[in-house]
Amino acid sequence: MSHSPLFKIFLKFGAVGGSGVAVNLLCLALFRMLGFTDSLASALAIEVSIVSNFILNELWTFRDRVSDHRHYLQRALKFQAVSLIGALAQWSVFLTCNVLWVYLGLYAHPGADLWSHYGPLVSQGSWQAIILSPPNVGDWVYLSQFIGILVATTWNFLVNYFWTWKDQ
């Protein structure tokens, strides 16, 4: 069975993305071990995976679409911009999921009533407090991160395929 060229590129992009997920989650764990807040650890892990993914996509996924190596910096900046929008989406999903886990009662300290603290902040639209002092959801933080990665991957592939590495 023959697959379309777009499908083959998507598989490569997915493989690179898979390595990016591993980089992202390992960096998240490392930054948390170093004492960073979950929000900052997530943001830093996202940026490390962006750089890793660009290098691999440039050298492997889209190498057939690169006709002019002089535009490497331009592609890197486009990829960074696309990825930052994807990262913002990922991080927003991360924070939203963490609040959802609290709402559902799935967090590090099941005996505590975190919703009585965070619920009014959410209903008032006071996300700043949640960003600066996120709820401790324990290991649910990894599921939050992974769901955000799925959202960002869809955005990143489509925009990078049609803009960053468009056919020349």
N, C-alpha and C positions, 0 to 999 in steps of 0.2 A: 504494500500500500504506500503510495507516494503522498507526502505531505507538502502543503504549500510552503513557499519560502518564508512567509510571515510566521507560520506555525513553527518552523525550524528556528527562526530568530527568537520567537517567544520562548521556546524550550531553552535556548542558550541564556536568554535574559533571566528565565526562571532559575537556571542552575547558578548563575551569578547571584541572583537574589537569594537563593538558598544559602550560599556562602555568606551573603550579607546578613541574613537572619542569624546565622551562627555568630558572626562577628558582633552583631548588635546585642544579642542576648548575653554573650560572654563579657562584652564590655559593660553591659548593665550590671551584671553580677560583680565584676571587678570594681566598678565605681561605687556600688553600694557597699562592698567590703571596705573600700577606702573611706567610707563615712559620708559620702555625698547623699543629699536628700534624693528620694525616688524621682522627683521631677527633674532635677539637674542630672542625675545619673542617666535618665532616659534621653534627655536632650543630647548629652555628650555621646552616648552610645549610637544615637541616630547619625551624628556627624561623622564619626569614625567609619560607620558602615557606608555612608555616602561616598567618601573618598575611596574606599576599597572597591565599591561597585563601579565607580567611574573607570578606574584603572582596568579592571577586568572586562568591562563592556567595550572599552576603547580597543583593547588588545585582542579580544576574542569575539564577542557577540556581534559587534558592528564593524569589524575590520574590513569587510567587503564593501561597506558603504563609505569608507574613508578614502577619498581620492586625493585629498590635499592635507598633508600632515602639518602644513603651516597654520591651519585653523584649529589646532589642538587646544589652545587656550580658550578660543571662542566656544568650542564644544564643552570644555570643562566648566566654563562659566554658565552656559545654558543648562548643563546637567545639574550644576549646583543650584541654580534658580528653581528648576523643575523639582529637584529633590527637596529643597527647603519648603516649597509649597506642600509637597507630599509629607514632609516631616511635620509641618504644622498640622496637617490633617491627622497624621499618626499620633502626634502628641495630644491633640484634642480628643481623639478616640481613647487614648490611654487614660487621660484624666476622667473622661465621661464614664468609662468602664469602672474605674476605681470608685467613683461615686455610686455607680449602679451596684457594685458588690456590697457597699455599705448599706444601700437601700434594701438589698435582698438579705442582708444579715450575714454575708460571706466575707469575713475579714479576720484579721489576726487575733482579735480579742472578742470572741462571740458573746461573752458576758457583758461587754460594754454596750451602751446604747449610743453608738456614734451618730446615728441618724438624727438624734435630738440635737446634736451639735451642727452637723453638715446639712441636714434637710432644710432648715430655714435659710441658710446661705444660698442653696441651690434655688429655692423658690423666690428669693429676692434678687437673683441674678448676680450674686456676689462671688463670682468665680475667682476673683483675685485672692481671697482668703484660702480657697481650695488649692490654687496654684502655689501660693507661698507656704502653706501648711497642709499638705495633702493628707488624706486619711491613710492610716497604716492598714493595708489590706493583706499584708504578709505575702505569701507565695502567689496570690491571685494577681500580683503585679505582673507576672510573666504572661499570663493569659491576656491581660490588658494590652501589654506590649505587642503580643503576637497578633491580636485582632487589628490593632493599629497598623501593623506591618502589611497585612492583607489589603487594607484600604489604600495605603500609599503605593503598593506595588501596582495596582490597577492603573492609577493615575500616572505613575512614573513610566510604565511601559508605553502606554498610548502616546503620551506627549513626547517622550524621547524618540520614539520611532518616527513620528510624523514631524518633529521639529529639530531636535538636537542632531540626530543622525539621518536626516531626510535624504532620499536619493538625490544624487547630484547629476 
